[in-house]
Amino acid sequence: MAAWWRAGQGATAGWLVADDGSRWRVRHPGRVNHDAGPDFVEAVLETPPGTAVRGAVIELHHRASDWRAHGHDRNPRYNTVTLHLILVENHPGIPTLAANGRRIPRVVIDPAGLPPPPARSAWRQRGDAGLWSYGCRLPGAVGRDRQRAAHVIGIAGDMRLAWLTRIFRLDLARATPHGEPEPPATQIVEQVLYEGIADALGFSQNRTAMRQLARSVPLAALPRAAPSSTDYPNALARAATALFTAAELIPPAPSRLPRQLPLLAGISTPPRAVTAPRSVHAPAWQANRTRPGNAPVRRIVALAALAVSWPPPGLGQAVLRRLAAADPAGSGRQRGRPWSALAALVRQPAAPPAVVRYLRRLGVWADEETPTALIGASRAADIVVNVLLPYTLAVAHDGPPGTGHRARRVFLEHPLLAENWITRLMSKRTGFRAGTAREQQGLIRLYEHYSHSLFCAQCPLGEKLPATAAVEGHEK
């Protein structure tokens, strides 16, 4: 059923009549939801008399009763569902209700009209790029004029960098208390950086939860130790315990630490428990559809390791110093790779074996999981582009002369980051392969502002697209 919907064959079914009498026509099936929640998001539907419903959310089930059996009627993530499509109506007269009480139109699909599903490999390769006439796929938009496309996408990347910089300025202003004893400016800057990195470590599913966790357990409350020191395993165990307690992933039992840690070889004395405030609203951690290396437990341990090994003068000052050491006027080996020097500030090796054993005894680390780098090269590069460079531009007026110029130069020259689902999707839709991190950021910007709702007529890459082609493209 999902293959049938994704292939756009729902668009050939004419008007779909729901159980509440509403009528719907499919203009675009949307994309598969990569996060927890409904099956398809960002679809485009039409209701009489020709009103386009953009950003529609679709949920598919075999039977009508599966909605309640799967707990969707109690899950707020399903409050935004636009249409509930089923094959078997076994709950006639009982509507589909969201957790907020809203009635969701339910449509019964004739099983006889479903073709055999394609092979999964072919399904993944085809995607949706060849099914619809996107404005950026028209001649002259991207295909024939790559230089113009690269220019537009690069400017979009600059706009995304400016937007991230503005967020950092707002975060710095928010972190400055009013009417209370003001902490040192350095402490405010380091806390904002710490929260920004926690956000980046959360990937797409746990960004809000990780930022909330970083605010619940501030950087100043966590211990510090050099990775080469003998106290590092103790400090990391204490920091991880504090974060896991605040995240409500382990119970806050103060007697648990002294009872378990002496059993671990390599940790001579039990670390003192760090007081971690309990959140009023526990973070909503999501682990489904997530690779083991991106699971919340791994990300929380990575945040603990980064906090423990935080540079003594401050990460913010270390970033400014390394940028100042880069020579933007040099060339080749003289200029070096300043982005690598910045990434080295946040890279974290695998947790020590003693800490891994401790986490396994806490029940948060799987026995079969192999310890690998907590923050590897690809995630460190993402942090450089999305956190460290925007931070540098936000405080450039307080740094050495030329700080802003050097940061922009690093952004312009930074090599490709690891691909994510947005850059892959935009490469399929536009036919444009990014060559730098700046162009990847530009693709993300264009997706967030235009492509996710198929506003192709307004997108700078689709200037030649007729006003109706974004909706009527599949009929051409």
N, C-alpha and C positions, 0 to 999 in steps of 0.2 A: 504493500500500500504506500509506503514511504517512497519507494522507487517510482511508482506511478505518479505520485504528486510531484516529486522533484523533477521528473522528466517533462513537466508542464502539461501532462495529458488531462489534468483537471480543467485546463482552458478550453478543451474541445467538448466538454460536457454541457455546454450551454449554461442556462441559468440553473443554479443550485437552490432548491427550496428548503428552508429550514423548518424545524418543528414549530416555530413561532410565527410562521407565515412570511418571514423576510426572504428576499431573493438576493442571490449573490452570483457574480461572475468573476472568474479568475483571470487576472491580467498578468500576474507574475507570481510564481510559486514561492518566492522568497529564498532563503538559504537555510541549511540545516543549522540548528542551534548548537553551538559548541559548548555551551554552559549548561548547568542544571536548569530544568524547566521544560517548557513546551518544545514540540518537535521542530517546528519551522517558525522563523521570525522574518520580519521585513518583507512580507508578501504585499502585493498590491491587488486589491479586490475592487469590484464595482457594484454599486447598488443603484436601483432605479431612482431618478431618471438619468443615469450616467455619472453619478458622483463617485470619484475615486477615493478609496480608503487605503491610504499608504501606511506602511508599518504594521500590517495585520499580522496576527499571531495565530498559528494553526496547531491544533493538537489532534493526533490520529489515534484511534483505538479500534480493536476488533469488535467489542461489544459496548453498548451504552453504559452498562454497569461497571466497566473498567475505570471510569472516571472516579467513582467513589472507592472502588477496590484499591486503586493506586494512591488514594489519599489526596487527590488533587483538590477536592472540595474543602480541604483544611490547609492547603499550601498557598501562601500569598503569591508565590512565583507564578501561579496560574490565573491570577486575577485579570491579567491583560489579554487572555485568550479571546480571539475574535470569532473563530469558528471551531466547533468540535465535530470532526468527521468520523463516522463509524461505518462498519459493514453490517452489523446485526443490531436491530432495535429490540432489545429485551427488557426495556424499561419504558414502555409507552405511557405517556401522561406524566412521567416524572421528569422534570426539566434538569438540565445540566446547570448546577449552581456553583459559582466561585466562592472562595472563602469570605469575600466581602458581601455576599448575598446577591451579586449580579447574575442575571440569567444569561447564559451563553447559548447562542443559536446552535442547534444540532442538526447535522445533515447526514442522511443515510445514503451511502454510495452503493450502487449495484455491483456486487462482487463479480458478476458476469462480464462487466466492462473492464476489469483489471487484466492487463496483459501479463504474461510471465515476467517476473522481475529480471532485469539484466544482471550480468555478472558484476560482482562488487568492484572488481578492478576496473571494468569499463565505466561503471557508474562514477567512481572517483575521478577517473581521468577526464571524463566529459564535463563534469560540473554543470554550470549553467551558462558558460561563456558563449556557446554556439547556439543557444536556443532563443536569444532575444537580441534585438537590434539596439545595443547600447550606443549612445551618442559618440562615445570615445572610439568606437570601432568603425565609424564612418570614414570614408576616404578623406584625407586632409586633416583629420583630428589627431590620430596617432600613427596610423599605418604608413602614410606617405610622408609625414613631416615629423620625424622623431626629434629633430632639433627643437622645434616649437614645443612639442610635448614635454621634453626634458626641461625646457625653460619654465613652462607652467608648473610642472610638478616640483621643480626646485624651489620656486617662489612659494608654493604651498608648504613645502618643508620649512622654509624660513618663517612662515606664518605660524606653523605649529610650534616652532622653537620660541617665538615671541609669546605665544599663548602660555606655554609652560613657564616661561620666565615671569609672566604676570601672576601666575598662580603662586610662585615662590614669593613674590613681593607681598601678595595678599596673606600668605601663610605667616610671613615674618611680622606683618602688622597684627594679625590675629594673635600671635604668640606673645606679643608685648602686652602685659596686663595694664589695666587702667584703674587707678585708685588703690593699687596694692603695692607692696614693696617690689620694686622691679629687679628681676635677676640680672646678672651681667649680660651684656649684649652677646658675648661669645657663647654663653650657655643657650641663649635663645636660638642663635644661628645653628648650633650643633643639634639641638632638639628638632628643628625644622628639617635639617638634612637627614637626621635619623628617621623621621616620619616619612620623608620622601622616598628613602631607600626601602623602608618597610612596604610602602605602597608598590614599588617596583618589584619587590620580591613576591608579592601576592599574585602576580600574573593577572589574568582577566577575571578569575572567579573569586579570589580572596583579597582583592586590593583594599576594599573598605574594611574588612575584618583585620587585616594586618596593620593598617593605619590606626584603627581604633585600639589595637593592642599596644602599638608604640606610644600612644597617648596615655594608656592606662599604666604602663610601666615605663616611665621616662628614662632617657639615657643616663641621667645623673644618678638614678637609683640602682644601676647595675654595676657590678665589680669590673675592674680593669686588670689586665695582666698581659704581658707580652707572650706571643705564641711560643717563644723559645724558653720561657721560664718554667720552673717546676710547679708553680702555682696555677698555671694555665688550666689544667684539667679541672681543678677545684673551682676556679672562677667560672669556667664555662658551664659546669654542672649547676652551679648556683644560679647563673643567669638564665639557663634553659628552664630550670625549675620554676623560677619566678614568672617567666613568660607563659609556660604551660599552665601554671596555676591561674593566672589572670585570664588566660584564654578558656578556662574551665574545661581543659582536656585531661586534667588530673585533679583529684580532690585535694583541698588545702589542709592536709594533715601534717602539722608541724613535727610530729614524732616520726614521720616517714623517712625524712632525710637521715637522721643519725642512725636509724635502724638498718638502712640499706647500704649506705655508702661505705662503711667499714668492710663490707664483703667484697669490695672491688679492689683487685690488685692494681697498684699504681696510684691509688689515692690514699695517702697516709692518714689524713685527718678529715673528718666530715666537714664539709663547708657549712658556714652559717647560712641559714635560709634567708633569702632576701624577701622583705615584706612586699607583697604584690597586691594592690587593691583589687577587689572583685568588681567586675563591671556590672553596672546596673542592668544593662542589656548585653547578654553574652553574644560575642561575635558569631555570625552564621557561617560556619566553616563548610566549604564545599570540597569534596574529594572525588566525586564521580566525574567521569570523563576527564580525568587528570592523570598524567604520567606519574609514576612513583617518585621520580626526581623532583616533581613540582608539587607534591602533596603538602598539605599544611604543616605536618610535623617537620619535614625537611626544611621548609622555608622558615619556620620559627627557630630551629636550631641554627640556621644560617644567620638570622638576625641576631641571635645571642652571641654567636662567634664574632660577628662584626662589631657588636657593642663592646665585647670584652677586649678586643684588640684595637679599639678606637685610638688613633694617634694621640699622644699626650697633648700636643699643643692644639689639637682639634683638627678634624677632617677638613673643615672649610679652609683653614690656613694652609694645610698641606696641599690642597688643590691649587690654591693661588700661587704657592711657591713653585709647584711643578709646572704650572703654566708659564710663570715668569722665566723659568729656566729654558723654555722652548724658544728658539730663535725663528720668528715668522719670516725673517728676511733670508734665512739660509735656504739651502736646497739640498736634496738628496740626503746623504748621511749627516750633513751639518744640522739639518732640522730634526732629523730623527723621527720618531713616532710618538708625539706627545700623548695621543689617546691611549697608548699602551702604558705609559707612565701613570696616567690617571686611573686606568683599569686596575693596575697593581695595588692601588690604595684600598680597593674593596674586595679583591679576590680573597677567598678563604679556602684553605685546604680541607681535607676530610677531618672529621672529628677524631680525637685520640681514641684508641681502643678502649681505654678505661671509661671514657664518657659514653661510648657506644654501649658498653655493657650496662652502665648505669641506666641509660635510657631504655634499654630492653627490660630491665627489672621494673622500671616505672610503667611499662606496658605501652609506650608510645613509639617504639622502634621495632620493626619486624625482625625476627631472628634471621630470616633468609635474606634480608636487605644488605647489599654490599656497600660499605662506606666509600663514598666518592667525594670529590670536592664539593663543599657546601655552596660556594659561589664560584663557578667556573668562568672560563674566558668569555663565553657568549653572554651569560647573564651580567658579568661585569661590564661588557661593552654596552649592553642595554642601559645599565645604570649610568654610565658616562654620558650617553646621549640624552637620556630622559630626565636625569637628576643633576649630575654634577655640572654640566654645561649650562643648563637653565639657572642653577643656583649661582654660578659664576657671573652670568650676565645680570642677575638680580642685584648683586653686591659689587658690581664692577667699579662703581664710583668710589668704593672704600678700598679697593685693591691697588696694586702698583700700576703705574701708567701703562697703557696698552693692554690691560687685562681683557677688556671686552673684545678688542680686535683679535687677540690670540684665541679666545674662546670661539669666536665666529669662524676663525681659520680652521680650528680643529673640527668644527661641525661640517664645514665645507669639504674637508678632505677625509673625514672618517670613512673607513671602508664599510662594506655591507655588514649589517647585523644579521643574526639568525632570523630566518623567515618565520612569520606567524600567519595565522589563518587570514588576517586582513590583507597582508601583502600578497599572499598567494591568490586570494580571491580577486584582488584588484589587478594582478598580473594577467589573470584569465580574462577579466572583463575588458581591460584596456588593450591587451596585447603588448604592454610596455614592461620591459624587464629593468628593474632598478639596478643602477651600478654603484650607488653610494648610499650611506645611511641617510643623507639628506633627502634623496629621492624616495627612499622607503618612508620617511616621515611625511613627505608630500603625498604619497599614496594613501597613507592613513588619514591625513587631513581631508583629502578629497572624498574618501569613503565616508567619514563621519559627517561631513556637511552636505554631501550630494548623493553619493552612490547608494548608501544604505536605504534611502527612500526613493531611489530612481528619479531624482531631480536632474535628469540628463540635460534638459533644456537650459538649466541655470548653471551647470557645471562648466568651468572654463575649458575643459577638454572636449566638451560637446557643443561648442558654439554654433556649429552648422546643423545641429539636430533640429528638425521641425518640432513645434510645440507639442504635437500629439504623438510623436514617435516613441516616447518613453512608455506610453500606455498601449499604443497600438502596434508596437514593434513586432509582436509575435504573429500578427496577421499579414505581414509583408512577405 
